[in-house]
Amino acid sequence: MRKAVAVILSAIAVGTTCVAREPLEIKGDHLGETVEQFTAHYPSATCKDESSVARVCTQVRGVSLADVMTDDTACEHQKYACNRQGVQARFHKGHLESVTYRFYGMTTYRTFCDALAAKYGKPNHDYEQYKEGLGCSWQQDQIWLSAWGGKVPKHNLEFAVIMLAEDTPSKDI
């Protein structure tokens, strides 16, 4: 009987340690991936070096997330949104450190919170009860996946921002 209990407990322990949580990612992009992996997903992205160890890649047109597309006509009627929308990825020593999506127009952050909740379950934090900083976030160890939104009154625009980043960014200069 003791052997049977030991075997069952061992199986439970092995089963619980072998089951990994689904890592946080956005559209297949995950922290630590290379510039080449990211630009394979975004071939129209333009990349520039900010220092010998830091690189930023950006794409403002033709970006989608949760069935929401960037407003490719924004550059014709709203320069503020044009230069800020899309996806921006920051790399440190060739590896993804953070990725941020920005959408302007009638899209609300709730669209993205709902899509992320369908994949990852209930968020660790849901900020809908607050008047400012509306959004949601998931956390795994030091990695955060967040969506939030608001309005830019000066430009009469609503926006949504979705970000995947590490809580403790690199200290190298």
C-alpha positions in Angstrom: 0.0 0.0 0.0 2.8 2.4 0.9 4.4 1.8 -2.5 1.1 2.5 -4.3 0.8 5.8 -2.4 4.4 6.7 -3.1 3.9 6.0 -6.8 0.7 8.1 -6.9 2.3 11.0 -5.1 5.3 10.8 -7.4 3.0 10.9 -10.4 1.2 13.9 -9.0 4.5 15.7 -8.3 5.8 14.9 -11.8 2.5 15.9 -13.4 2.4 19.3 -11.6 6.0 20.2 -12.3 5.8 19.1 -16.0 2.8 21.3 -16.8 4.0 24.7 -17.9 1.9 27.8 -18.1 1.5 29.1 -21.6 4.2 31.8 -22.0 3.0 35.3 -22.5 3.4 36.5 -26.1 1.7 38.6 -28.7 1.0 37.2 -32.2 3.8 34.7 -31.8 6.4 37.3 -30.6 7.9 36.6 -27.3 10.6 38.3 -25.2 14.1 37.1 -26.0 13.4 36.4 -29.7 15.8 37.9 -32.3 15.5 40.9 -34.6 15.3 38.4 -37.5 12.4 36.5 -35.9 10.5 39.7 -35.3 11.1 41.1 -38.8 10.0 37.8 -40.3 6.5 38.6 -38.8 6.8 42.3 -39.8 8.8 42.5 -43.1 7.8 46.2 -43.6 9.3 47.2 -40.2 12.1 49.7 -40.3 14.9 49.2 -37.7 17.5 51.6 -36.4 20.2 51.4 -33.8 19.8 53.6 -30.8 23.2 52.5 -29.4 25.7 49.7 -29.8 23.4 47.4 -27.9 19.9 48.9 -28.4 17.8 48.6 -31.6 14.2 49.7 -32.3 12.0 48.3 -35.1 8.7 50.0 -36.0 5.9 49.4 -38.5 3.0 51.9 -38.6 0.9 50.6 -41.5 -0.7 47.2 -42.0 -0.6 46.1 -38.4 -3.4 44.1 -36.8 -4.2 42.6 -33.5 -7.5 41.0 -32.2 -9.1 41.8 -35.6 -8.3 45.5 -35.3 -6.2 47.1 -38.0 -4.1 50.3 -37.9 -5.8 53.2 -39.6 -3.7 53.4 -42.8 -5.6 56.6 -43.8 -4.4 58.3 -40.5 -1.4 59.7 -42.3 -3.8 61.6 -44.6 -6.1 63.1 -41.9 -4.4 62.7 -38.5 -0.6 63.1 -38.3 -0.6 62.7 -34.6 -2.0 59.1 -34.9 0.0 58.3 -38.0 3.4 58.5 -36.4 2.3 56.7 -33.1 0.2 53.8 -34.3 1.4 50.3 -35.2 4.0 48.1 -33.6 7.3 49.0 -32.0 9.8 46.5 -30.8 12.8 47.2 -28.6 15.8 44.9 -28.7 18.8 44.7 -26.3 21.9 42.9 -27.7 19.8 41.5 -30.5 16.9 40.1 -28.3 13.4 41.4 -27.9 13.0 43.4 -24.7 9.5 44.8 -25.2 6.9 45.0 -27.9 4.2 47.7 -28.0 1.1 48.0 -30.2 -0.8 51.3 -30.5 -4.2 51.8 -32.2 -6.0 55.1 -32.6 -9.7 55.7 -33.5 -12.8 54.1 -32.2 -11.1 51.0 -30.8 -11.1 50.6 -27.0 -8.7 48.8 -24.8 -11.6 46.4 -23.8 -11.4 44.8 -27.3 -7.8 43.7 -26.5 -8.5 42.8 -22.9 -11.3 40.5 -24.1 -9.1 38.9 -26.7 -6.2 38.4 -24.3 -8.6 37.0 -21.6 -9.8 34.4 -24.2 -6.2 33.2 -24.5 -4.8 33.6 -21.0 -7.9 33.6 -18.8 -8.8 36.2 -16.2 -6.2 39.0 -15.9 -4.2 39.4 -12.7 -5.3 43.1 -12.7 -8.4 44.6 -14.2 -8.5 48.4 -13.8 -12.0 49.1 -15.1 -13.1 50.3 -11.7 -10.8 53.3 -11.9 -11.5 56.5 -13.7 -8.0 56.8 -15.1 -5.7 54.2 -16.5 -8.3 51.8 -17.7 -7.0 48.5 -18.7 -6.0 45.0 -17.8 -2.8 43.0 -17.3 -1.3 39.5 -16.9 1.9 38.7 -15.1 4.2 35.7 -15.2 7.2 36.1 -13.0 8.8 39.3 -14.2 6.9 39.5 -17.5 3.9 41.7 -18.0 1.3 41.7 -20.8 -1.0 44.8 -20.5 -3.7 46.6 -22.5 -4.9 50.0 -21.6 -6.5 53.0 -23.3 -7.9 56.4 -23.0 -8.5 59.6 -25.0 -6.2 62.3 -26.4 -8.5 65.3 -25.9 -6.3 67.8 -27.9 -6.7 65.6 -30.9 -10.2 64.1 -30.2 -8.8 60.6 -30.4 -9.3 57.4 -28.5 -6.4 55.0 -28.2 -5.5 51.6 -27.1 -2.0 50.4 -26.2 -1.0 46.7 -25.8 2.5 46.0 -24.4 4.6 42.9 -23.5 7.7 43.7 -21.4 9.9 42.6 -18.6 9.4 44.3 -15.3 13.1 44.6 -14.8 14.7 45.9 -18.1 18.3 45.5 -18.8 20.8 47.7 -16.9 23.5 47.7 -19.6 24.3 51.1 -21.1 
